[in-house]
Structures are given as C-alpha cells and as structure tokens.
C-alpha cells in the first residue's frame, strides 16, 4: 500500500512545487457540466455566450479548481493528502482550447497539526486566471 502514498509530512519543505497542465476540450466542458450539474449557458450554449462580455463560451471556474486538486492528489503532497480548505479568486476567463496549468507551491508546513499550506495558481500562458491558498492534512511517516 505504501507505493500508493505521496509525500509524507517529514518530506515536505517550503518552496517545493508541482504542476499539472491540461488543454481543455469541448468534451471536458460538457462532461464537467454533466458531472457537476452546472449547466449555466455561458458554459454550454454558444449563442447565449456570444451575448455576454466574454463573447464566447467559457470553461467553468471550478474546472480550474479541479486542476489544483489534481496536483494536490497526484503530485504534491500527493496520494493520501486530504483537502482541508481552499480559497480561490478567479482573475480571467478560460476558454475551450486553452491549456491551463495549475501549480501548487508549499508555503508552510505545520508538523504539530499535520497541515501543509500552499499557494495555488492557475495560468493560461503567462496570464494568471485563478489564484488562492489551500490547506492539506498530510500523514506522518509510519513507524518502523
């Protein structure tokens, strides 16, 4: 079972970072709408979206948050980490066809409480589209 585990608390340091990038397809947006139940026409209806300030369909904001979750659950801290909280601000729209890159950077490690804080950013190219901070609960190394 240990091979399925990510980093342990003792292995984490301030400044460690990991990323995940995804080019978002039409299918991704439709599937996300179906899974989440968020069928806001700004995401799924081209005619409607054309009448908005965005002029075309935009990807769900929470899709960006899901990319952050991908980093946390698969890379850093990795499998076994538990989300405690996430604050996020959406700064710019993401469009179908964009490649969004989520990056998580550790900003604090609290050994006593088994908590790790991280800066969470999502970029499309050089443009910051979402930013925030997250807290994770991370396991200590098992006793030998």
C-alpha positions in Angstrom: 0.0 0.0 0.0 2.9 2.3 0.7 3.7 2.6 -3.1 0.3 4.4 -3.5 1.3 7.1 -1.0 2.6 10.6 -1.9 4.9 12.7 0.2 4.9 12.3 4.0 4.8 15.4 6.2 8.5 14.9 7.1 9.5 15.0 3.4 7.8 18.4 2.6 9.6 21.7 2.7 8.6 25.3 2.0 9.2 26.1 -1.7 8.5 22.7 -3.1 6.2 22.9 -6.1 4.4 20.8 -8.7 2.2 21.4 -11.7 -0.3 19.8 -14.0 -1.4 21.2 -17.4 -4.4 20.3 -19.5 -5.7 21.5 -22.8 -9.4 21.9 -22.2 -11.7 20.4 -24.8 -15.4 20.7 -25.7 -15.9 17.2 -24.2 -14.3 18.3 -20.9 -16.7 21.2 -20.5 -19.8 19.1 -21.4 -18.7 16.3 -19.1 -17.9 18.8 -16.3 -21.4 20.3 -16.7 -22.9 16.9 -16.5 -21.0 15.7 -13.5 -21.4 19.0 -11.6 -24.9 19.8 -12.7 -23.7 23.3 -13.6 -25.3 23.8 -17.0 -25.1 27.6 -17.0 -25.5 28.6 -20.6 -22.3 30.7 -20.5 -20.5 27.3 -20.5 -22.6 25.2 -22.9 -24.6 27.5 -25.2 -22.6 29.3 -27.9 -25.4 31.7 -28.9 -26.0 32.7 -25.3 -22.3 33.1 -24.5 -21.9 35.4 -27.6 -24.2 37.9 -25.9 -22.0 38.0 -22.7 -19.0 40.2 -22.1 -16.8 37.1 -22.9 -18.3 36.8 -26.4 -17.9 33.0 -26.4 -18.3 30.1 -24.1 -16.0 30.0 -21.0 -14.8 27.0 -19.0 -16.4 26.5 -15.5 -14.3 28.3 -12.9 -14.4 25.3 -10.7 -12.6 23.4 -13.5 -9.6 25.4 -12.7 -10.0 24.4 -9.0 -10.2 20.8 -10.1 -6.9 21.1 -11.8 -5.4 22.3 -8.5 -7.0 19.3 -6.8 -5.3 17.1 -9.5 -1.9 18.5 -8.4 -2.6 18.0 -4.7 -4.0 14.5 -5.1 -1.5 13.1 -7.6 1.8 15.1 -7.3 2.2 17.3 -4.2 1.5 16.4 -1.4 0.2 13.5 -3.5 -1.9 10.4 -2.8 -3.1 10.3 0.9 -3.3 14.1 1.3 -6.7 15.4 2.4 -8.0 18.8 1.3 -8.9 20.9 4.4 -9.7 24.2 2.6 -9.2 26.2 -0.5 -9.6 30.0 -1.1 -9.6 30.9 -4.7 -10.1 34.1 -6.8 -10.9 33.9 -10.5 -9.0 36.6 -12.3 -9.7 35.9 -16.0 -11.8 33.5 -18.1 -10.5 30.2 -19.5 -11.8 29.2 -23.0 -12.2 25.9 -24.7 -8.9 25.1 -26.4 -6.8 26.9 -23.7 -4.1 25.0 -21.9 -4.5 25.7 -18.2 -1.6 24.9 -15.9 -2.2 24.5 -12.2 0.8 25.0 -9.8 0.9 24.3 -6.1 3.8 25.7 -4.1 4.2 24.9 -0.4 4.3 28.0 1.8 4.2 26.5 5.3 4.5 23.1 7.0 3.0 22.7 10.5 4.4 19.4 11.9 2.4 19.6 15.1 -1.0 19.9 13.3 0.0 17.8 10.2 -1.0 20.7 8.0 0.6 22.0 4.8 -0.3 25.4 3.3 0.2 26.1 -0.3 -0.1 28.8 -2.9 -2.4 27.7 -5.7 -2.2 29.4 -9.1 -3.6 28.5 -12.5 -2.2 30.1 -15.6 -3.1 30.1 -19.3 0.2 31.0 -20.9 1.6 33.9 -18.8 -1.9 35.0 -17.7 -2.9 34.3 -14.1 -6.5 33.1 -14.4 -7.0 31.8 -10.8 -5.1 32.2 -7.6 -5.5 31.2 -4.0 -4.3 29.3 -1.0 -5.1 25.7 0.2 -4.5 23.7 3.3 -4.0 19.9 3.3 -3.7 17.3 6.1 -0.7 15.1 5.4 0.3 11.8 7.0 3.4 11.3 9.0 5.8 8.5 8.1 4.7 5.2 9.6 6.8 4.0 12.5 9.2 1.3 11.5 
